[in-house]
Amino acid sequence: MPKIHRVALAVPAMLLVLGAGAFAGCESQPFPPTPVAAAVAPRTAPAAPPADAAPAATAETVELKEVTFAGLDAAVKEHKGKVVAIDVWFLGCAPCVKKFPHLVQMAKDHAAEGLVCMSLNPVDLEPADREKALKFLKAKGAAFPNFVVKDTEENEKKWSKQYPTTVTPALILVDRKGEVVKVITDEPNVEAIDAEVRKVLGAK
């Protein structure tokens, strides 16, 4: 297995980003206040969210599931016709943890445009580590597919061909045709990452 650049931990070779002035202008009111007759506006039901909006996250909706190469491939193919952003991360990677809230925000901002976000963790396999990773995901409101890699070594070549990266953090962008078109690794600037995502979203 190759070494992860910058974080110095090994991951599978196949895997590949938050006083007084307050009362100025307020008129004094009698206490208790004088009742004022006023028409009560009828209550209206709150507007429904757009059909393509990312789901609101709760602790119950956030999961961390094991995945193999075939499982990840199937999960990506389920969203053919949309752009899939796969964030490769793990809990011991400080840059990964720092960037993760941006992934959650992207999922919310671009869901209506056809963006589906996923997270892929190649390291936190042990039960105690997985529990900590899941706690982190719930705290961040990661209401999208979250996977931890569990596969055989013989499938490493498949991983490296389909999802090419050997470092974390990494963001793999899959276009609407289901093809990997961009792997973003050494990019600390979230605005630059957003620009790349918008580019793939706007591609015909």
C-alpha positions, 0 to 999 in steps of 0.5 A: 500500500502506498503512503498517504501524502501529508498525513503519513498514514497508509490507505489502500492504493486504489483510493484516491476537502466554517451592549447598550447600542442594541436598544437604539431606536426602540421606543419605550413601551408601558409595562404591561403593554397597552393592548392593541386591537389588530387583525390576525392574519390567517396562518399559512402552511410553510412552503414545501422544500424543492423536490431535489433539495438535500434532505435535512440531516438528523442523527438518525438519518446519518449512516456509515456503511461498509462498501466494496468496489462493486458496492461503491460502483453500484452506488455511483451508477444509481445516480447516473444523470447526476454529478457525484462528488466522492470525498475521500477522508478519514478521521485522523486526517486533519485537512480532511476534517477541516474541509468536511463541512464544505462537502455538507454545504455543497450537498445543500447548495447544489442538490437542485442542480443535480449534485450528489455527495458521498463520503468514502473512508478507507482507514477507520475500519476498526469498530471503535474508529468507525464509531468515532467516524460515525459520531463525527458524520452525525455532528456535521449533518452528513445526510448523504451516503457515507461509506467505509471501505472493506474489500479484498486486496485483489480488488485494489486494481479495480479501485485504482483504475476507477477511482484514482487517488493515493492521497487524502483529502481527495474529491472525486467528481463523476459526471452525469455519464458516470465517468470520473472527470476530475480528482481534486487533491492538493486544493486548500481553496474551497472557492476553487473546489466550488468552481470545479464542481460548478464546471462539471454541473454545467457540462453538457 
